[in-house]
């Protein structure tokens, strides 16, 4: 069961209890309180002149107890506004994710906490992820979060490389789109601390987005088709690499860590209905080691 479904269930339960409280339970409590306070006043009618201040305090304490919601409403109806706010923000505006792997190095690091724009690619119904309002569509170079086509309970993050109808080729570790090589410029070597390893680093331009990619130093291994592939007939594999024609309504995605990313080169394409949103901001970084526990320098937007 995913978090969106759990949140939706909590929202429904809290809303039902809140509605019951507003329409019926609160009125019943008020009526019972009036009766109890009237009985209190009747019992203490002769004591008013003895200690009016203490009697007023006792009456106020009784009124407070009678007005309190029972425990089951405190743990349901009371949380409805908060759950509603979280549900709306997470379902329609922004959703947080944590980067669990190094497939998007150097752009994103393991332990980065990111925000994903949920409305840029269209407004979708929560849980079932059905698009109800067209707003925009993924563009080449976008960093996109999506549900893995072969296991929709898993969220993946990759960069959009090919749009519907594109011919994407990755041969001899060079990327071509519709027959045109994607421009790259060499950069200084990149050092990954976790693996204690240097990579060849390049600046790549996809669409209007300039971003960095890394390649393992050496000849590299050409991609091979995985056991599960969304459209095996749309891709041709060879000793040099892979060439695919992106089906309608689907996208070809790749990791920036090109030799350490399982992506469309292996398992196929991302259908539009699996899209979660566009990743755009790192709001915190929590690493797995003491020297990388919290890094404020990671906070900010990225391409």
C-alpha positions in Angstrom: 0.0 0.0 0.0 1.6 3.3 -1.1 1.6 6.5 1.0 -0.8 8.3 -1.3 -3.5 5.7 -0.7 -2.8 5.7 3.1 -3.1 9.5 3.1 -6.4 9.3 1.1 -7.9 6.7 3.6 -6.9 8.9 6.5 -8.5 11.9 4.8 -11.8 10.0 4.2 -11.9 8.8 7.8 -11.1 12.2 9.3 -13.6 13.9 7.0 -16.4 11.5 7.9 -15.8 12.0 11.7 -15.5 15.8 11.3 -18.7 15.9 9.3 -20.5 13.8 12.0 -19.2 16.1 14.6 -20.3 19.3 12.8 -23.8 17.9 11.9 -24.7 15.9 15.0 -22.2 15.1 17.7 -21.3 18.7 18.5 -25.0 19.6 18.9 -25.6 16.6 21.1 -22.6 17.6 23.3 -24.0 21.2 23.5 -27.5 20.0 24.5 -26.0 17.6 27.1 -23.9 20.4 28.5 -26.8 22.7 28.8 -28.7 20.1 30.9 -25.7 19.4 33.1 -25.0 23.1 33.7 -28.7 23.7 34.5 -28.5 20.9 37.1 -25.3 22.4 38.5 -26.9 25.8 38.8 -30.0 24.2 40.5 -27.8 22.3 43.0 -25.8 25.3 43.9 -28.4 28.0 43.9 -28.1 28.4 47.7 -24.3 28.6 47.7 -23.9 31.6 45.4 -23.4 34.0 48.2 -21.0 31.9 50.1 -18.1 31.7 47.6 -19.1 33.1 44.3 -15.6 33.0 42.8 -14.9 29.4 43.6 -18.4 28.4 42.3 -17.8 30.2 39.1 -14.5 28.5 38.6 -16.1 25.1 39.3 -18.8 25.9 36.8 -16.3 27.0 34.1 -14.3 23.8 34.6 -17.4 21.7 34.2 -18.4 23.6 31.1 -14.9 23.0 29.6 -15.0 19.3 30.3 -18.5 19.0 28.7 -17.4 20.9 25.6 -14.4 18.7 25.0 -14.5 16.2 22.1 -14.2 12.5 23.1 -10.9 10.8 22.4 -12.0 9.2 19.2 -12.9 12.6 17.7 -9.6 14.1 18.9 -7.7 11.5 16.9 -9.9 11.8 13.8 -12.0 14.9 13.3 -9.4 17.2 14.9 -6.7 16.2 12.3 -9.0 16.7 9.3 -7.8 20.2 8.4 -4.1 19.2 8.7 -4.6 16.0 6.7 -6.6 17.9 4.0 -3.8 20.5 3.7 -1.1 17.9 3.4 -3.2 15.9 0.9 -3.8 18.9 -1.4 -0.2 20.0 -1.3 1.2 16.5 -1.9 -1.4 15.5 -4.5 -1.6 18.6 -6.7 1.3 20.9 -6.0 4.6 19.5 -4.6 5.7 16.1 -3.4 9.0 15.3 -1.6 11.3 12.5 -2.5 14.6 11.1 -1.4 17.3 10.1 -3.9 18.2 6.4 -3.0 20.8 5.7 -5.7 23.6 7.2 -7.7 22.0 6.9 -11.2 21.6 10.7 -11.5 25.1 11.6 -10.3 26.5 14.3 -10.7 23.2 16.2 -10.9 21.7 14.5 -7.8 23.5 12.8 -5.0 22.4 9.8 -2.8 20.7 11.4 0.2 19.4 14.5 -1.6 15.8 15.4 -0.6 14.0 16.9 -3.5 10.8 18.5 -4.4 8.7 17.4 -7.4 6.3 19.7 -9.2 3.0 17.7 -9.5 1.0 20.1 -11.8 3.5 21.0 -14.5 2.7 17.9 -16.6 -1.1 18.1 -15.9 -3.4 17.8 -12.9 -4.0 14.2 -12.0 -6.4 12.5 -9.6 -4.6 11.2 -6.5 -4.1 7.5 -6.0 -5.3 6.5 -9.5 -3.0 9.1 -11.3 -5.5 9.8 -14.1 -4.9 13.2 -15.8 -8.0 15.4 -15.7 -6.5 18.8 -16.8 -3.9 19.3 -19.5 -1.2 21.8 -18.4 2.0 20.7 -20.1 4.1 17.8 -21.1 7.7 16.6 -20.4 10.4 18.2 -22.4 13.9 16.9 -23.4 16.2 17.6 -20.5 13.6 17.5 -17.7 14.4 15.5 -14.6 11.3 13.4 -14.2 9.9 11.2 -11.4 7.7 8.4 -12.5 6.3 5.0 -11.5 8.5 2.2 -12.8 6.5 0.5 -15.6 7.4 -3.0 -14.4 6.5 -2.3 -10.7 4.4 0.7 -10.2 4.9 0.7 -6.4 8.5 1.9 -7.1 9.3 5.5 -8.0 12.2 6.2 -10.3 13.9 9.4 -11.3 15.7 9.9 -14.6 16.2 12.6 -17.3 13.8 12.8 -20.3 15.8 12.1 -23.4 13.3 11.1 -26.1 9.7 12.3 -26.7 6.9 10.4 -28.4 7.9 9.6 -32.0 11.6 10.3 -31.5 14.3 8.0 -32.7 16.9 7.6 -29.9 20.2 6.0 -30.5 22.9 5.3 -27.9 25.9 3.8 -29.8 29.5 3.7 -28.6 28.5 5.8 -25.6 27.2 8.7 -27.8 23.6 9.9 -27.8 21.8 10.7 -31.0 18.2 12.0 -31.3 16.5 11.8 -34.7 19.9 11.2 -36.3 21.5 14.3 -34.7 24.3 13.9 -32.2 23.5 15.5 -28.8 26.1 18.3 -28.2 28.7 17.5 -25.5 31.7 19.3 -24.1 34.4 17.7 -22.0 34.7 18.9 -18.4 37.3 18.1 -15.6 37.1 14.5 -14.3 34.5 13.9 -11.6 35.4 12.2 -8.3 32.7 10.1 -6.5 33.5 9.9 -2.9 31.3 6.9 -2.1 33.0 4.7 -4.7 36.4 6.5 -4.5 36.4 6.6 -8.2 37.0 9.1 -11.0 34.6 9.5 -14.0 34.9 11.2 -17.3 32.6 14.2 -17.1 30.9 16.1 -19.9 28.4 18.9 -20.3 25.5 17.8 -22.4 22.7 19.8 -24.0 19.3 18.3 -24.3 16.8 20.7 -25.8 17.3 23.9 -23.9 18.9 22.2 -20.9 22.6 22.2 -20.2 23.5 19.5 -17.7 26.4 17.3 -16.6 26.8 13.6 -17.3 29.5 11.1 -16.2 31.0 8.0 -17.9 33.1 5.3 -16.4 36.6 5.5 -17.7 37.3 2.7 -20.1 35.6 1.2 -23.1 32.2 0.6 -21.3 29.6 -2.1 -21.8 26.8 -1.7 -24.4 23.2 -1.9 -23.0 21.3 -5.1 -23.3 17.6 -5.7 -23.2 16.3 -6.7 -19.8 14.0 -9.7 -19.3 11.0 -7.4 -18.9 10.7 -4.7 -21.6 7.7 -2.5 -22.3 8.1 -2.5 -26.1 10.8 -5.0 -27.2 9.9 -4.6 -30.9 10.6 -0.8 -30.7 14.3 -1.3 -29.9 17.2 -2.9 -31.8 20.3 -4.0 -29.8 23.8 -4.4 -31.2 27.4 -4.7 -30.1 27.6 -0.9 -30.4 24.5 0.0 -28.4 20.7 0.4 -28.8 18.4 2.3 -31.1 14.7 2.8 -30.2 11.7 4.6 -31.7 9.6 6.0 -28.8 6.0 4.9 -29.0 3.1 7.5 -28.8 2.3 8.5 -25.3 5.6 7.3 -24.0 9.0 8.8 -23.1 12.6 7.6 -23.2 14.6 8.3 -20.1 18.2 8.0 -19.0 20.3 8.6 -15.9 23.1 11.2 -15.9 25.4 8.5 -14.5 25.3 6.8 -17.9 27.2 3.6 -17.1 25.5 3.1 -13.7 21.8 3.6 -14.5 19.1 1.1 -15.4 16.8 3.1 -17.7 15.0 3.0 -21.0 18.0 1.5 -22.7 17.3 -1.7 -20.8 13.6 -1.9 -19.8 11.8 0.3 -22.2 9.6 3.4 -22.1 7.7 5.4 -19.5 4.0 5.7 -20.3 2.3 9.1 -19.7 0.0 7.6 -17.0 3.1 6.7 -14.9 4.4 10.2 -14.7 4.5 11.8 -11.2 6.1 15.2 -11.9 9.2 17.2 -12.7 12.0 17.3 -10.0 13.4 20.8 -9.7 14.7 21.6 -6.2 17.0 20.1 -3.5 15.7 21.2 -0.1 18.1 19.2 2.1 20.7 16.5 2.0 21.1 13.7 4.5 24.0 11.3 3.6 24.9 8.0 5.0 28.3 8.8 6.5 29.5 11.3 9.1 31.4 13.4 6.6 28.3 13.6 4.4 25.5 13.6 7.1 24.1 17.1 6.3 25.2 19.2 3.4 23.6 22.7 3.2 25.6 23.4 0.0 23.3 20.9 -1.8 20.3 23.1 -1.3 19.0 24.8 -4.4 17.6 24.3 -7.9 19.1 22.1 -10.6 18.9 21.5 -14.3 
